[in-house]
Every structure is written in C-alpha cells, then in structure tokens.
C-alpha cells in the first residue's frame, strides 16, 4: 500500500462485514496528525506486523513482533489514529469516486 495505513483496500469490506472494524488513513494525513506514516496491523493487541516500503511504494517486506514495547507503541498509535481514520467501506467509496 502506498497511500494509506491500517488495512488492505481490497479486502477490508468483507472483514468489516464479519464484525471487524477496519479503518484507513492516508499517509499524508497521518503525518499531519503527528502519527507515523508506516503501515502496520495489530492482532489482539499482542502481535504487531509492520510493513516496509521504499520511497516509491514498493513493498520490501514485513516484520512480525510480539516485543511488548513495540506492540504497546502500535496500540498507542492505533488509538490516536482512530479519531482520524475512515471505515474501509467509506474509504473504498472515496477512492472509487476519485478515479
């Protein structure tokens, strides 16, 4: 993903329908709110999966960690970002409308 943090644009709607609340935030907006621009997923507030990209958005890989300090930082960022993020279905509609 090159323009957002939080979830996969193609599958989040189905996950939301299953009861998850997946949200999206453009990287530029994250930066405006003082949030890190890197994308990550949290699982049960105990497992952090951080995505790494180069300057043009090419995926370089992922880093999986259960290290408590890193997971705690991910939880803090998630909670702070929550106020600015958009539900995936709404985000997908915006992206489609802009194309």
N, CA, C and O of each residue as an XYZ file, in Angstrom:
396
protein
N       0.843     -1.172      0.000
C       0.000      0.000      0.000
C       0.882      1.227      0.000
O       1.836      1.315      0.772
N       0.570      2.156     -0.848
C       1.427      3.315     -0.952
C       0.779      4.576     -0.424
O       1.475      5.575     -0.242
N      -0.515      4.582     -0.171
C      -1.176      5.823      0.218
C      -1.942      5.735      1.525
O      -2.617      6.698      1.889
N      -1.870      4.654      2.229
C      -2.697      4.527      3.425
C      -2.011      3.704      4.491
O      -1.040      2.998      4.219
N      -2.519      3.799      5.700
C      -2.138      2.865      6.741
C      -3.406      2.267      7.300
O      -4.457      2.908      7.263
N      -3.335      1.037      7.826
C      -4.460      0.466      8.517
C      -5.001     -0.814      7.974
O      -5.326     -1.707      8.756
N      -5.121     -0.964      6.645
C      -5.670     -2.217      6.150
C      -5.558     -2.300      4.648
O      -5.177     -1.334      3.987
N      -5.887     -3.447      4.115
C      -5.862     -3.698      2.689
C      -7.107     -3.131      2.042
O      -8.221     -3.415      2.482
N      -6.934     -2.335      1.006
C      -8.078     -1.697      0.352
C      -9.009     -2.700     -0.301
O     -10.200     -2.416     -0.427
N      -8.536     -3.832     -0.713
C      -9.378     -4.743     -1.478
C     -10.196     -5.679     -0.616
O     -11.240     -6.145     -1.073
N      -9.788     -5.981      0.598
C     -10.494     -6.985      1.378
C     -11.124     -6.482      2.652
O     -11.807     -7.245      3.334
N     -10.924     -5.241      2.995
C     -11.413     -4.736      4.268
C     -12.914     -4.736      4.410
O     -13.429     -4.917      5.513
N     -13.636     -4.534      3.306
C     -15.093     -4.504      3.385
C     -15.661     -5.818      3.875
O     -16.557     -5.838      4.718
N     -15.145     -6.913      3.351
C     -15.626     -8.225      3.779
C     -15.279     -8.486      5.238
O     -16.066     -9.091      5.966
N     -14.119     -8.035      5.663
C     -13.716     -8.214      7.052
C     -14.626     -7.395      7.959
O     -15.031     -7.872      9.019
N     -14.953     -6.166      7.555
C     -15.880     -5.355      8.343
C     -17.231     -6.049      8.459
O     -17.852     -6.030      9.522
N     -17.684     -6.659      7.374
C     -18.966     -7.364      7.405
C     -18.932     -8.532      8.377
O     -19.969     -8.924      8.911
N     -17.755     -9.091      8.611
C     -17.612    -10.217      9.532
C     -17.509     -9.755     10.984
O     -17.394    -10.585     11.886
N     -17.548     -8.443     11.221
C     -17.544     -7.938     12.585
C     -16.312     -7.155     12.986
O     -16.301     -6.531     14.048
N     -15.275     -7.170     12.167
C     -14.088     -6.367     12.459
C     -14.361     -4.922     12.061
O     -15.193     -4.662     11.192
N     -13.676     -3.997     12.684
C     -13.807     -2.586     12.325
C     -12.463     -2.126     11.765
O     -11.612     -1.618     12.495
N     -12.289     -2.311     10.472
C     -11.045     -1.964      9.793
C     -11.178     -0.541      9.278
O     -12.193     -0.175      8.686
N     -10.142      0.257      9.510
C     -10.171      1.661      9.109
C      -8.932      2.020      8.325
O      -7.929      1.307      8.364
N      -9.006      3.142      7.605
C      -7.920      3.577      6.727
C      -7.590      5.041      6.986
O      -8.430      5.831      7.415
N      -6.336      5.367      6.707
C      -5.860      6.733      6.858
C      -4.741      6.937      5.846
O      -3.781      6.166      5.821
N      -4.854      7.966      5.014
C      -3.772      8.283      4.087
C      -2.519      8.635      4.866
O      -2.590      9.232      5.940
N      -1.376      8.263      4.319
C      -0.104      8.554      4.989
C       0.084     10.042      5.203
O       0.572     10.454      6.255
N      -0.291     10.855      4.234
C      -0.142     12.305      4.376
C      -0.975     12.818      5.551
O      -0.538     13.711      6.275
N      -2.155     12.266      5.742
C      -2.995     12.665      6.872
C      -2.379     12.204      8.186
O      -2.429     12.926      9.181
N      -1.808     11.026      8.197
C      -1.131     10.539      9.405
C      -0.034     11.520      9.803
O       0.091     11.886     10.972
N       0.748     11.935      8.831
C       1.834     12.879      9.096
C       1.285     14.196      9.653
O       1.862     14.760     10.582
N       0.189     14.686      9.100
C      -0.428     15.936      9.563
C      -0.847     15.852     11.027
O      -0.850     16.865     11.726
N      -1.196     14.674     11.492
C      -1.652     14.477     12.867
C      -0.530     14.016     13.790
O      -0.778     13.665     14.943
N       0.698     14.014     13.288
C       1.841     13.623     14.105
C       1.966     12.125     14.313
O       2.628     11.673     15.246
N       1.331     11.360     13.445
C       1.370      9.902     13.541
C       2.427      9.362     12.576
O       2.721     10.006     11.568
N       3.003      8.193     12.864
C       3.967      7.617     11.924
C       3.273      7.261     10.614
O       2.086      6.936     10.594
N       4.019      7.327      9.538
C       3.458      7.075      8.212
C       3.545      5.609      7.795
O       3.021      5.238      6.744
N       4.195      4.772      8.598
C       4.327      3.367      8.210
C       3.037      2.601      8.484
O       2.284      2.923      9.402
N       2.805      1.591      7.674
C       1.605      0.774      7.780
C       1.881     -0.409      8.697
O       2.966     -0.990      8.662
N       0.904     -0.761      9.513
C       1.040     -1.939     10.367
C      -0.330     -2.491     10.696
O      -1.343     -1.801     10.580
N      -0.342     -3.733     11.104
C      -1.539     -4.386     11.600
C      -1.266     -4.836     13.023
O      -0.145     -5.214     13.365
N      -2.304     -4.790     13.851
C      -2.240     -5.320     15.211
C      -3.220     -6.479     15.311
O      -4.335     -6.404     14.793
N      -2.812     -7.529     15.965
C      -3.682     -8.674     16.195
C      -3.830     -8.867     17.695
O      -2.857     -9.146     18.396
N      -5.054     -8.714     18.180
C      -5.373     -8.930     19.595
C      -4.488     -8.117     20.531
O      -4.223     -8.532     21.660
N      -4.034     -6.966     20.065
C      -3.179     -6.075     20.872
C      -1.975     -6.809     21.467
O      -1.509     -6.470     22.555
N      -1.477     -7.814     20.744
C      -0.307     -8.543     21.238
C       0.688     -8.908     20.148
O       1.823     -9.286     20.439
N       0.263     -8.795     18.889
C       1.126     -9.132     17.765
C       1.109     -7.963     16.782
O       0.045     -7.523     16.346
N       2.287     -7.470     16.441
C       2.428     -6.335     15.527
C       3.072     -6.818     14.236
O       4.112     -7.475     14.261
N       2.450     -6.492     13.108
C       3.015     -6.789     11.803
C       3.256     -5.443     11.115
O       2.308     -4.756     10.734
N       4.517     -5.077     10.959
C       4.892     -3.794     10.354
C       5.291     -4.023      8.904
O       6.070     -4.926      8.598
N       4.753     -3.201      8.020
C       5.050     -3.291      6.594
C       6.136     -2.288      6.245
O       6.149     -1.175      6.771
N       7.044     -2.674      5.362
C       8.135     -1.799      4.949
C       8.055     -1.565      3.445
O       7.876     -2.505      2.669
N       8.190     -0.289      3.036
C       8.125      0.112      1.639
C       9.301      1.015      1.319
O       9.857      1.665      2.205
N       9.680      1.050      0.040
C      10.708      2.008     -0.357
C      10.041      3.344     -0.667
O       8.836      3.499     -0.468
N      10.814      4.302     -1.150
C      10.306      5.651     -1.379
C       9.232      5.745     -2.450
O       8.461      6.705     -2.468
N       9.169      4.762     -3.343
C       8.138      4.814     -4.383
C       6.981      3.864     -4.102
O       6.102      3.690     -4.947
N       6.975      3.252     -2.927
C       5.851      2.420     -2.522
C       5.977      0.941     -2.805
O       5.013      0.196     -2.626
N       7.142      0.496     -3.242
C       7.343     -0.929     -3.483
C       7.513     -1.654     -2.153
O       8.315     -1.244     -1.313
N       6.765     -2.718     -1.967
C       6.851     -3.491     -0.725
C       8.221     -4.128     -0.584
O       8.719     -4.774     -1.506
N       8.817     -3.940      0.572
C      10.134     -4.516      0.864
C      10.041     -5.713      1.807
O      11.000     -6.469      1.953
N       8.886     -5.881      2.445
C       8.706     -6.996      3.361
C       7.945     -6.584      4.597
O       7.485     -5.448      4.721
N       7.821     -7.532      5.510
C       7.121     -7.285      6.771
C       7.999     -7.721      7.930
O       8.921     -8.522      7.783
N       7.682     -7.172      9.068
C       8.359     -7.534     10.314
C       7.279     -7.920     11.317
O       6.377     -7.127     11.588
N       7.356     -9.102     11.859
C       6.379     -9.596     12.828
C       7.025     -9.583     14.205
O       8.142    -10.069     14.383
N       6.307     -9.017     15.183
C       6.895     -8.887     16.516
C       5.843     -9.021     17.608
O       4.711     -8.559     17.471
N       6.248     -9.659     18.683
C       5.456     -9.696     19.914
C       6.189     -8.946     21.025
O       5.822     -9.047     22.196
N       7.214     -8.204     20.658
C       8.008     -7.454     21.621
C       7.103     -6.428     22.305
O       6.510     -5.593     21.621
N       6.980     -6.466     23.637
C       5.987     -5.648     24.344
C       6.064     -4.141     24.068
O       5.026     -3.502     23.896
N       7.250     -3.571     24.023
C       7.348     -2.121     23.808
C       6.859     -1.731     22.411
O       6.183     -0.715     22.254
N       7.194     -2.524     21.406
C       6.738     -2.248     20.046
C       5.241     -2.414     19.893
O       4.586     -1.609     19.231
N       4.694     -3.463     20.505
C       3.246     -3.689     20.452
C       2.520     -2.560     21.186
O       1.495     -2.071     20.712
N       3.044     -2.148     22.332
C       2.443     -1.037     23.070
C       2.430      0.227     22.219
O       1.419      0.928     22.175
N       3.540      0.529     21.541
C       3.601      1.710     20.673
C       2.575      1.584     19.553
O       1.916      2.567     19.214
N       2.429      0.405     18.977
C       1.416      0.186     17.948
C       0.010      0.433     18.468
O      -0.814      1.031     17.777
N      -0.266     -0.024     19.678
C      -1.584      0.206     20.286
C      -1.830      1.698     20.507
O      -2.937      2.184     20.279
N      -0.808      2.421     20.947
C      -0.936      3.862     21.172
C      -1.189      4.596     19.859
O      -2.035      5.488     19.794
N      -0.458      4.223     18.822
C      -0.656      4.854     17.514
C      -2.047      4.531     16.989
O      -2.738      5.416     16.486
N      -2.467      3.274     17.100
C      -3.809      2.886     16.651
C      -4.872      3.709     17.348
O      -5.787      4.220     16.701
N      -4.763      3.844     18.661
C      -5.768      4.591     19.421
C      -5.789      6.065     19.037
O      -6.858      6.670     18.952
N      -4.613      6.645     18.805
C      -4.548      8.053     18.392
C      -5.097      8.230     16.974
O      -5.790      9.209     16.695
N      -4.791      7.294     16.089
C      -5.227      7.396     14.693
C      -6.730      7.191     14.555
O      -7.344      7.724     13.630
N      -7.324      6.434     15.452
C      -8.748      6.072     15.376
C      -9.634      7.282     15.135
O     -10.631      7.182     14.420
N      -9.294      8.403     15.706
C     -10.123      9.616     15.609
C     -10.074     10.239     14.223
O     -10.918     11.073     13.896
N      -9.114      9.856     13.408
C      -8.935     10.446     12.084
C      -9.194      9.456     10.955
O      -9.311      9.858      9.797
N      -9.284      8.191     11.272
C      -9.438      7.149     10.259
C     -10.875      7.059      9.756
O     -11.810      7.554     10.385
N     -11.020      6.412      8.603
C     -12.315      6.227      7.956
C     -12.557      4.732      7.805
O     -11.647      3.978      7.462
N     -13.802      4.306      8.065
C     -14.129      2.888      7.860
C     -13.782      2.477      6.439
O     -13.937      3.267      5.508
N     -13.317      1.256      6.266
C     -12.850      0.777      4.969
C     -13.886      0.953      3.873
O     -13.542      1.396      2.777
N     -15.140      0.622      4.132
C     -16.162      0.752      3.094
C     -16.292      2.196      2.627
O     -16.442      2.447      1.431
N     -16.237      3.142      3.551
C     -16.321      4.552      3.187
C     -15.065      4.984      2.437
O     -15.138      5.760      1.485
N     -13.915      4.477      2.871
C     -12.657      4.787      2.209
C     -12.662      4.274      0.779
O     -12.269      4.990     -0.141
N     -13.109      3.025      0.587
C     -13.168      2.451     -0.758
C     -14.079      3.263     -1.671
O     -13.772      3.452     -2.848
N     -15.194      3.741     -1.133
C     -16.099      4.565     -1.935
C     -15.424      5.865     -2.348
O     -15.603      6.326     -3.475
N     -14.654      6.456     -1.448
C     -13.935      7.689     -1.778
C     -12.891      7.446     -2.861
O     -12.744      8.247     -3.784
N     -12.167      6.333     -2.740
C     -11.125      6.024     -3.716
C     -11.750      5.786     -5.080
O     -11.241      6.288     -6.082
N     -12.847      5.028     -5.143
C     -13.527      4.770     -6.418
C     -14.036      6.068     -7.028
O     -13.947      6.265     -8.240
N     -14.574      6.960     -6.185
C     -15.114      8.223     -6.677
C     -14.015      9.127     -7.229
O     -14.269      9.948     -8.110
N     -12.816      8.980     -6.724
C     -11.701      9.829     -7.161
C     -11.048      9.320     -8.445
O     -10.273     10.040     -9.074
N     -11.357      8.091     -8.834
C     -10.708      7.505    -10.016
C     -11.429      7.890    -11.270
O     -11.026      7.489    -12.362
